[in-house]
Amino acid sequence: MNRRTFLKSVPAFTVLAGTASSLAQDLEPITLAKPETDGGKSVLAALKERRTTRNIREKALPPQTLSNLLWGAFGVNRENEPFRGPGRTAASASNSQEIDLYVALPEGVYLYEAVGHRLTPVVAGDFRRRSGRRAAARAPVNIFYVVDIAKYKKAPFQEPGLRDPEVQKSYYYVATGLIASNVYLFAASQGLAAHFHNCDKRNTPKEFKLRPEQRVLFAQTVGYPA
Amino acid sequence: MNRRTFLKSVPAFTVLAGTASSLAQDLEPITLAKPETDGGKSVLAALKERRTTRNIREKALPPQTLSNLLWGAFGVNRENEPFRGPGRTAASASNSQEIDLYVALPEGVYLYEAVGHRLTPVVAGDFRRRSGRRAAARAPVNIFYVVDIAKYKKAPFQEPGLRDPEVQKSYYYVATGLIASNVYLFAASQGLAAHFHNCDKRNTPKEFKLRPEQRVLFAQTVGYPA
């Protein structure tokens, strides 16, 4: 059965994706390859190339590139920081590491677990359209930035203001930008395209099975430039 | 008259700094060298080295390094974007380019003008202590992130929510993080130290002669690691 026949015989594909396939257990965890820690353009050369590119192809990223992308975004770059736990590629408020990356691939949404460097299934089905219409909905990778407010209570440093919702807001949006810039520069260093933007905040909390302390903030689309 | 004698004979040095020397016209504009757009570590190697370093030496940065740092942070990397004006190394909400960098050097505070790539005097005197105590107060460069809300009205794209103060807040904190990560990765690529942190928001608006639409958000200290 070729692709066309399959699509013809199963017109309710989206319904299928929304029911039987939406169970996370239908998805296997993805063990990401060990990230490469060199190669590609210099930081200065990537800064020269940094730009927002909205037109992104459907073509999938090679597994090693996906691994490098997520590690670069907010991976563990120091295993044993004394009294602080693992160090990350982006700073966070009081080292709370409050942002989680929910990664929408064509087959489903995964949580990026930096410790262990793997993708844990959240929900099966194609939710890339929650990132945006047109190119974003078909791009190979969409990263959703999700804050977990509960992490501020567990932060190793309890600095003044860390419990104040307004202060928290300033912190988690900055933390989002810090990660997003890592993504922009990684993309620029590899000839990839990236686009940081608003996203669906209405449907995603339920679809991504978020807890009340979690909030979807923004999304970033990554792939090959069109 | 050696330094010790001078200090003894002028115990009111801080008063001097706050009066005669605090006029911006005492400072000359600094024309920054043309930024280098290659050299230093790769993006992946810089991500591996990315960390917060609070212990920073007093030693000044060479002029070329200061130029590269500010250009990398939020400089112009595309001169002629159709319908959008100059492109910058960091994204911003609706391309509003809403963040201004106020740069505190030992002799005074300057506004970084990305178009023209120069530092325009704001106020003479040493205001690095407004960034933080200890190492931050003596580090060669302190960058203050200042949002100019008025720029949202002039943005080339007037997307929904751009006039909503809560939405604006999410945008300008993300924009701050995007720039701050450029600084972190540039520093990591050059073996420099960087530290993003809170700063004095009480005295700086008046001292930096900010308009009501401007707000000091955060600061970032850069220099050589101790």
Chai-1 contact restraints between the chains, C-beta under 6 A:
chainA,res_idxA,chainB,res_idxB,connection_type,confidence,min_distance_angstrom,max_distance_angstrom,comment,restraint_id
A,E36,B,L44,contact,1.0,0.0,6.0,A-B,restraint_1
A,T37,B,L44,contact,1.0,0.0,6.0,A-B,restraint_2
A,T37,B,K48,contact,1.0,0.0,6.0,A-B,restraint_3
A,D38,B,S42,contact,1.0,0.0,6.0,A-B,restraint_4
A,D38,B,L44,contact,1.0,0.0,6.0,A-B,restraint_5
A,D38,B,A45,contact,1.0,0.0,6.0,A-B,restraint_6
A,G39,B,L44,contact,1.0,0.0,6.0,A-B,restraint_7
A,G40,B,S42,contact,1.0,0.0,6.0,A-B,restraint_8
A,G40,B,V43,contact,1.0,0.0,6.0,A-B,restraint_9
A,G40,B,L44,contact,1.0,0.0,6.0,A-B,restraint_10
A,S42,B,D38,contact,1.0,0.0,6.0,A-B,restraint_11
A,S42,B,G40,contact,1.0,0.0,6.0,A-B,restraint_12
A,S42,B,S42,contact,1.0,0.0,6.0,A-B,restraint_13
A,V43,B,G40,contact,1.0,0.0,6.0,A-B,restraint_14
A,V43,B,V43,contact,1.0,0.0,6.0,A-B,restraint_15
A,V43,B,A46,contact,1.0,0.0,6.0,A-B,restraint_16
A,V43,B,L185,contact,1.0,0.0,6.0,A-B,restraint_17
A,V43,B,F186,contact,1.0,0.0,6.0,A-B,restraint_18
A,V43,B,S189,contact,1.0,0.0,6.0,A-B,restraint_19
A,L44,B,E36,contact,1.0,0.0,6.0,A-B,restraint_20
A,L44,B,T37,contact,1.0,0.0,6.0,A-B,restraint_21
A,L44,B,D38,contact,1.0,0.0,6.0,A-B,restraint_22
A,L44,B,G39,contact,1.0,0.0,6.0,A-B,restraint_23
A,L44,B,G40,contact,1.0,0.0,6.0,A-B,restraint_24
A,A45,B,D38,contact,1.0,0.0,6.0,A-B,restraint_25
A,A46,B,V43,contact,1.0,0.0,6.0,A-B,restraint_26
A,L47,B,G72,contact,1.0,0.0,6.0,A-B,restraint_27
A,L47,B,T89,contact,1.0,0.0,6.0,A-B,restraint_28
A,K48,B,T37,contact,1.0,0.0,6.0,A-B,restraint_29
A,K48,B,N77,contact,1.0,0.0,6.0,A-B,restraint_30
A,R50,B,T89,contact,1.0,0.0,6.0,A-B,restraint_31
A,R51,B,G87,contact,1.0,0.0,6.0,A-B,restraint_32
A,T52,B,A91,contact,1.0,0.0,6.0,A-B,restraint_33
A,G72,B,L47,contact,1.0,0.0,6.0,A-B,restraint_34
A,N77,B,K48,contact,1.0,0.0,6.0,A-B,restraint_35
A,G87,B,R51,contact,1.0,0.0,6.0,A-B,restraint_36
A,T89,B,L47,contact,1.0,0.0,6.0,A-B,restraint_37
A,T89,B,R50,contact,1.0,0.0,6.0,A-B,restraint_38
A,A91,B,T52,contact,1.0,0.0,6.0,A-B,restraint_39
A,A91,B,F196,contact,1.0,0.0,6.0,A-B,restraint_40
A,S170,B,Y173,contact,1.0,0.0,6.0,A-B,restraint_41
A,Y173,B,S170,contact,1.0,0.0,6.0,A-B,restraint_42
A,Y173,B,Y173,contact,1.0,0.0,6.0,A-B,restraint_43
A,Y173,B,V174,contact,1.0,0.0,6.0,A-B,restraint_44
A,V174,B,Y173,contact,1.0,0.0,6.0,A-B,restraint_45
A,V174,B,T176,contact,1.0,0.0,6.0,A-B,restraint_46
A,V174,B,G177,contact,1.0,0.0,6.0,A-B,restraint_47
A,T176,B,V174,contact,1.0,0.0,6.0,A-B,restraint_48
A,G177,B,V174,contact,1.0,0.0,6.0,A-B,restraint_49
A,G177,B,G177,contact,1.0,0.0,6.0,A-B,restraint_50
A,G177,B,L178,contact,1.0,0.0,6.0,A-B,restraint_51
A,L178,B,G177,contact,1.0,0.0,6.0,A-B,restraint_52
A,L178,B,A180,contact,1.0,0.0,6.0,A-B,restraint_53
A,L178,B,S181,contact,1.0,0.0,6.0,A-B,restraint_54
A,A180,B,L178,contact,1.0,0.0,6.0,A-B,restraint_55
A,S181,B,L178,contact,1.0,0.0,6.0,A-B,restraint_56
A,S181,B,S181,contact,1.0,0.0,6.0,A-B,restraint_57
A,S181,B,N182,contact,1.0,0.0,6.0,A-B,restraint_58
A,N182,B,S181,contact,1.0,0.0,6.0,A-B,restraint_59
A,L185,B,V43,contact,1.0,0.0,6.0,A-B,restraint_60
A,L185,B,L185,contact,1.0,0.0,6.0,A-B,restraint_61
A,F186,B,V43,contact,1.0,0.0,6.0,A-B,restraint_62
A,S189,B,V43,contact,1.0,0.0,6.0,A-B,restraint_63
A,F196,B,A91,contact,1.0,0.0,6.0,A-B,restraint_64
